[in-house]
Amino acid sequence: MEQQKLPNVTIGLVLSIISFVCCCFSSGIGGVLLSGIAFFLLKKDEKTYAENPDNYSNYSQLKTAKIVAIIGLVLGVITLLWTIYSINKMGGIDAYMEQVKQIMEQYGVEAE
């Protein structure tokens, strides 16, 4: 019998890599969401592999994707916690928004 590939490993790896990148650009929220989805898909494939390991050939890719998803999740959580801490240290969301408005005005961007 020919070995198959696990169905969600590739999309899990792609989501894990994107989550790793999104940690920096979305205050951690994108990283947490994407790596959470990737982790869920990879756990599903892990159960599929555990039922019949002889039928599947890309388990090492699953392990790699899972490691990248965990790293993305941890970095996303750290970034999110740092963002929350920074906003609280500035004096709350109102003070943060005022500071963003001042910076936008300095660069000539109209703020509503």
C-alpha positions as a LaTeX table, in Angstrom:
\begin{tabular}{lrrr}
\hline
Residue & $x$ (\AA) & $y$ (\AA) & $z$ (\AA) \\
\hline
Met1 & 0.00 & 0.00 & 0.00 \\
Glu2 & 1.29 & 3.44 & $-0.93$ \\
Gln3 & 1.94 & 5.89 & 1.88 \\
Gln4 & $-0.18$ & 9.04 & 1.97 \\
Lys5 & 0.57 & 12.48 & 3.27 \\
Leu6 & $-1.25$ & 13.83 & 6.30 \\
Pro7 & $-3.92$ & 16.24 & 5.02 \\
Asn8 & $-3.39$ & 19.33 & 7.19 \\
Val9 & 0.38 & 19.39 & 7.63 \\
Thr10 & 1.15 & 21.81 & 4.80 \\
Ile11 & $-1.54$ & 24.33 & 5.77 \\
Gly12 & $-0.48$ & 23.94 & 9.41 \\
Leu13 & 3.12 & 24.75 & 8.50 \\
Val14 & 2.07 & 27.75 & 6.41 \\
Leu15 & $-0.16$ & 29.10 & 9.21 \\
Ser16 & 2.63 & 28.53 & 11.73 \\
Ile17 & 5.13 & 30.50 & 9.66 \\
Ile18 & 2.66 & 33.32 & 9.03 \\
Ser19 & 1.81 & 33.42 & 12.76 \\
Phe20 & 5.51 & 33.73 & 13.53 \\
Val21 & 5.68 & 36.81 & 11.27 \\
Cys22 & 2.32 & 38.25 & 12.44 \\
Cys23 & 3.43 & 38.35 & 16.07 \\
Cys24 & 5.29 & 41.57 & 15.40 \\
Phe25 & 2.76 & 43.33 & 13.18 \\
Ser26 & $-0.53$ & 42.75 & 15.00 \\
Ser27 & 0.37 & 43.28 & 18.66 \\
Gly28 & 0.43 & 39.52 & 19.12 \\
Ile29 & $-3.22$ & 38.88 & 18.26 \\
Gly30 & $-2.54$ & 37.60 & 14.74 \\
Gly31 & 0.19 & 35.30 & 15.98 \\
Val32 & $-2.02$ & 33.82 & 18.67 \\
Leu33 & $-4.96$ & 33.29 & 16.32 \\
Leu34 & $-3.02$ & 31.78 & 13.43 \\
Ser35 & $-0.83$ & 29.55 & 15.55 \\
Gly36 & $-3.90$ & 28.41 & 17.51 \\
Ile37 & $-5.61$ & 27.38 & 14.27 \\
Ala38 & $-2.43$ & 25.66 & 13.07 \\
Phe39 & $-2.03$ & 23.86 & 16.39 \\
Phe40 & $-5.65$ & 22.63 & 16.21 \\
Leu41 & $-5.18$ & 21.30 & 12.66 \\
Leu42 & $-1.90$ & 19.63 & 13.58 \\
Lys43 & $-3.41$ & 17.95 & 16.63 \\
Lys44 & $-6.11$ & 16.53 & 14.36 \\
Asp45 & $-3.46$ & 15.12 & 12.02 \\
Glu46 & $-1.52$ & 13.74 & 14.96 \\
Lys47 & $-4.58$ & 11.72 & 15.99 \\
Thr48 & $-4.97$ & 10.51 & 12.39 \\
Tyr49 & $-1.33$ & 9.42 & 12.35 \\
Ala50 & $-1.65$ & 7.66 & 15.72 \\
Glu51 & $-4.48$ & 5.49 & 14.39 \\
Asn52 & $-2.37$ & 4.05 & 11.56 \\
Pro53 & 1.24 & 5.29 & 11.42 \\
Asp54 & 2.26 & 3.01 & 8.55 \\
Asn55 & $-0.04$ & 4.80 & 6.09 \\
Tyr56 & 1.56 & 8.26 & 6.39 \\
Ser57 & 4.96 & 9.52 & 5.31 \\
Asn58 & 5.26 & 13.14 & 6.49 \\
Tyr59 & 5.19 & 12.86 & 10.27 \\
Ser60 & 8.53 & 14.70 & 10.57 \\
Gln61 & 6.98 & 17.67 & 8.75 \\
Leu62 & 4.10 & 17.56 & 11.25 \\
Lys63 & 6.56 & 17.75 & 14.15 \\
Thr64 & 8.33 & 20.71 & 12.53 \\
Ala65 & 5.04 & 22.54 & 11.94 \\
Lys66 & 3.99 & 21.87 & 15.53 \\
Ile67 & 7.25 & 23.31 & 16.89 \\
Val68 & 6.90 & 26.45 & 14.75 \\
Ala69 & 3.24 & 26.79 & 15.86 \\
Ile70 & 4.25 & 26.57 & 19.52 \\
Ile71 & 6.99 & 29.17 & 19.00 \\
Gly72 & 4.50 & 31.46 & 17.21 \\
Leu73 & 1.97 & 30.98 & 20.00 \\
Val74 & 4.48 & 31.76 & 22.74 \\
Leu75 & 5.82 & 34.83 & 20.92 \\
Gly76 & 2.28 & 36.00 & 20.21 \\
Val77 & 1.29 & 35.70 & 23.86 \\
Ile78 & 4.45 & 37.51 & 24.99 \\
Thr79 & 3.85 & 40.30 & 22.45 \\
Leu80 & 0.20 & 40.60 & 23.45 \\
Leu81 & 1.07 & 40.78 & 27.15 \\
Trp82 & 3.76 & 43.39 & 26.42 \\
Thr83 & 1.26 & 45.47 & 24.43 \\
Ile84 & $-1.29$ & 45.35 & 27.25 \\
Tyr85 & 1.41 & 46.27 & 29.78 \\
Ser86 & 2.61 & 49.19 & 27.63 \\
Ile87 & $-0.89$ & 50.59 & 27.16 \\
Asn88 & $-1.56$ & 50.37 & 30.89 \\
Lys89 & 1.76 & 52.02 & 31.68 \\
Met90 & 0.88 & 54.94 & 29.35 \\
Gly91 & $-2.27$ & 55.61 & 31.34 \\
Gly92 & $-4.85$ & 53.45 & 29.62 \\
Ile93 & $-6.31$ & 53.25 & 26.17 \\
Asp94 & $-7.32$ & 56.94 & 26.08 \\
Ala95 & $-3.77$ & 58.11 & 26.74 \\
Tyr96 & $-2.48$ & 55.63 & 24.17 \\
Met97 & $-4.90$ & 56.89 & 21.52 \\
Glu98 & $-3.94$ & 60.51 & 22.31 \\
Gln99 & $-0.27$ & 59.66 & 21.86 \\
Val100 & $-1.00$ & 57.92 & 18.54 \\
Lys101 & $-2.96$ & 60.98 & 17.41 \\
Gln102 & $-0.03$ & 63.29 & 18.27 \\
Ile103 & 2.42 & 61.09 & 16.38 \\
Met104 & 0.14 & 61.00 & 13.34 \\
Glu105 & $-0.13$ & 64.80 & 13.39 \\
Gln106 & 3.67 & 65.08 & 13.53 \\
Tyr107 & 3.91 & 63.08 & 10.31 \\
Gly108 & 1.15 & 65.07 & 8.64 \\
Val109 & $-1.51$ & 62.37 & 8.72 \\
Glu110 & $-5.01$ & 63.61 & 9.53 \\
Ala111 & $-6.50$ & 61.97 & 12.58 \\
Glu112 & $-10.24$ & 62.04 & 13.15 \\
\hline
\end{tabular}
